[in-house]
Amino acid sequence: TLAVLAVGNLASAFAPDYTSLLIIRLLMLAVGALYTPQAAGTAALIVPVERRGSTIAYIFLGWSLAAAVGLPLITFIASRYGWRAAYGGIGALGCISFLLLLLRLPAGLKGAPVDLKTWSAVGRSRTILLLLAITMLQMSGQFVVFTFMGPLLKKLTEASPDAIGMVFGIYGVCGFLGVVIATRIVDTWGPYRTSLLFTCLLLAGITGWALSAGSLVLMALAVAIWGLGFASTNSMQQVRLVAAAPPLASATVALNTSVLYVGQAVGSAIGGLLFARELLHPLGFVAVGFVVLALILVVLTRPRPAAATTA
């Protein structure tokens, strides 16, 4: 998967036109979606059961580091040297990541096979379906705004490219801190309470964005709070899915990634419709609505006392 992503980004740098670039990116997405469930599943195979929760959360530090370092760096490179340079740099880093994984990943790791019986069991589990719905709603809400965060900051506050890059950096650094905190507390707090905490932070941050639209300082502060929840909420979703039904983990983690991308598509589409119509302030409040629904479902999936240690 990493090899395809690396080659795809390098090919993107040399795309002759938009149509070619779009085709390359779609092919990359079709393959790239495999990586997250495989990473989480591999982590679960490498470590003891008692460390599974914190380890799965730990691997999602990559998401927050990408936002903390990658997004500001890409904003800087693209604004000065063009999008081809940005894609080329990502492709080069992808090649390095591929080689590191090739050299360091233990051999002989085999997950449980996924068959029709597994998918049937997933479909009959109310808890799993609710957890998947939470992921979709969390992502939909975030991507109503996140897809257009740069243009929104420019339109609402007249922020410069450097200021926009700084806001992305704040988002990523706080995302990194959020996942670090989540990995430290999940084994003692439990996945449910940890998930509830970071979903509340996510909601607080997006609400702050909606209410402070127009002030760069206040929007950046809201993004910091939002950032604490953006990667940690999803890592907790992975942990909760694995804990809810360990034999079904290969299927549920893969599905979680699928609905994550569905949520991104739904949020981006709704955000795009509002942005195209210059409904810039309502964007934030629509995002808040999605996250409120996600928080309600988190509460509904609270484990019963008898199952509190495993759900």
N, C-alpha and C positions, 0 to 999 in steps of 0.2 A: 504493500500500500504506500509506504513512504517513497519507494522508488518511482512509482507512478506519479505521485504528487510532485516530486522533485523534477522529473522530466516534463511534467505538465506546466510547471511554473517557468522552466527554461523556455519551453515552446511558446508560452504566453508572451515572453519578452520579445519574441521575433514574429508575432502574429501580424500579418500584413493589413488586416482590417478588423472591424468590430465583429463581423459574422464569424470569422475564423477564431477570434478570441473567445466569443461566446461558446462555440462548439468545444473548444479546448477546456474551458472552465466547467462545462456541463459533464464532460467525460471524467474530469478530475473529481467532481462531486460524487459521481456514481460509484467511484472506487474509494474515495477518501472517507466516505461515511462508515466504512468497515473498521477504521482504525480505532475509534473510541471504544466500541464493545470489546475488541480484541485486546486492547491495552488493559481494560478493567478486568477482563477474564484472565489474562495472563498474570496480573498482579495477584489475583485470588489463588492462582495455582502455585505461586512462588513462596508465599508466606503462610505461617500457621493460621488456623481459623481465628484464634483470638486477636490476631493483628490485622485481619482482613479489612475491617471497617476503616481504620486509620490509613492503611496502605492504599486502598482504592481512593480515598479522599486525597491522599498525598500526590498521586499521579496527576491529579487535576491542577496541581501547581503550574503545570505547563500552560494551561489556559490563561491563568492570570499573568504569568510571566510574558506570554505572547502579547497580552494587552499592555502590560507595564513597559515592555521594551520594544516589542514589534510595532505596535500601532503608532507610537510617536516617531519611531525611526522611519517607518514607511511614509508617514505624513511629511517628515523632513525631506526624505529622498525624492518622493514624487513631486513635491512642490518646487524643488530646485533642479532635479535632473530628469524628471519625467517618469511616467508609469513603467516604461520598459526597464529602466534601471531598478525600479522597485521589484518587479517580477523576477528579474535576473538575480538580484540578491537573495530573494526568498528561495529560488531554485538552488542556488549554491549552498545555502544553509540546509536545505532539504537533502542534498547529496551527503553532507556531513552527518546529518541525523541518521540517514540510511546506513552509512558505514558503521557508526557507533552501535546501532541496534544489531547489525550483522555480527559484530565482534563480541558484543556483551550479552546478548540474550541467551539464556540457558537452552541447551538442546533437549529434545525429547518431551516438551510440554504438550500434553494432549487434553483438550477439554471434552466434556461429555457431548456425544452427538445429539443433534436436535432433529427430532422427527415429528410426524403429524400428531402423535400422542402428546408431545411436549407443547405444541401450539394449542392443542385442545385444552390442556390443563391451564395454560396461561389465560385463555379466553373465559374459563369458568371461575377464575379467581377475582372476586370483587376488589380485594385489596390491591392486586397488581394493576388492574384496570384504572383504579383511582390514582395510583401512583403515576401511571403513565399520563393520565389527564393532567396531573399537577405539573409535570415536566412541560407539556404542551402549552399550558396556560402561562407558566412562568416565562417561557421563551417568547411566546406571542407578545406578552406585555413588554418585555425588554426590547424586542426588535421593532416594535412600533416606533420607538425613539432611536434605538442604537444605530439602525441602518442609516439614519439621516442625522446622526449626532453632529457631525462636522458642518453640514449645510445649515442645520438648525442654529448652531452657535453663531455662525456667520450672519444669518438673517436676523436673529433675535438680539444679538449683542454686538454685531460687527467685529467679531473676534478675528484676529489674524491667524494665518496658518500655524505659526509658532504657539499661539495661545490655545488653538484647537489641539495641537499635539500635546501640550501640557495637560489639558483636561483628559485626553486619552491616557496619558501617563499616570495621572492621579487615579483614574479608573482601574488601571492594571495593578498599580502598587497596592491599592486597597483590596483588590481581588486576591492578590498574593497573600496579604495579611489575613484575609478572611479564610482562605483555605488552610493556612498555617494554624490559625486558631481552631478551625474545625477538626483538623487532624489531632490536635492536642486534647480536645474535650470529648470527641465522639465516643471513645471507648469507655468513658466514665458517665457522661450525660446520656448516652444512647442516641441512636440515629434520629428518633422522632423529635426529641427536645432540641437537638442540634439543628435539625431541619426547620423546626418552628422558629427558632431564634433568627436564623439567617433569612428566612422568608419574610419575617417582620422587618429586618433591616432592608431587604430588597424593596419592600413596599414603602418604607419610610423614605428611602432615597428617591424613588420614582415620584412619590407624592411631592417631595421637596422640589424636584425638577419642574413638575407641573405648576406649582404655586409660585416659583421664583423665576419663571421664564421671562427673560429680558435683562436679568442681572448676571453678568459673567461670574462674579465672585460667589453668589449664592447658588448658581447652577453648578459650579465646580464643587462646592461643598456638598450639594445633593448627590453629585456623581460619586464623591468619595464614600458616602454612606451606601449608595447603590452598589458600588464596587465591592464592598465587604460581602455582599450576598450573591453576586452574579455567578461566580464559579463554585462557591461553597454549596449553594443550593443544589446545583446539579450533581456535585459529588455525593451529597447526602442522598439524593434520589437513587443513585447507583448503589450506594450502601444499603438503603432500605429495600431495594428490589432483590439484591442478593440475599439479604437476611430473611425476607418474607418467604422465599422459596428457593433454598440453595440448589436443589436439583434442576431448577428451571433457569438458573442464572444466565446461562449462555443465551437463551432466547430472550429473557426479559431485559438484559443489558443491551442487547442488540436492538430490541424494540424501543427502548428508552432513547437510543441514539436516533432512531427513525422518527419518533414523535418530536424529538428535539428539533430536527430539521423541518418537520411539518410546522412546528410552532414558529420557527424563524421565518418560514415562507408566509404563514398567515399574518404574522406581525408586520413583516416588511411590506406585504401587499396592502394591508390597511393603512400603514404609515405612508406608503406611496400615494394612495388615493387622497389622503388628507393633505400631504405635502404639495401635491400637484395643484390642489385647490387653495393653497395658501392658508389652510386652516392650521396654523403652526401652534397656537396655544392649545386647541383641543387635542392635539397629538398626545400630550402628556397625560391628560385625564382619561383618554381611551386606554393608555398603557396601565394606568392605576386600576381601571376596572378589571383588566385581565388578572393582575396580580392579587387583587382582592378575592377573586374567584379561586385562585390557586391557594390562597391562605385558608379559605373556608374548607377546601378539600383536604389540606394538610391536617386541620383540626378533626375532620371526619375520619381520617385514617389513624387517629390516636390508638395505639395498641391497648387491648384489654389487659387488666392486671396480670392475668395468667400468662399472657404472651409478651409482656413488656420487655423482656430481655432479648427477644428474637425479632421484633418487628420494627 
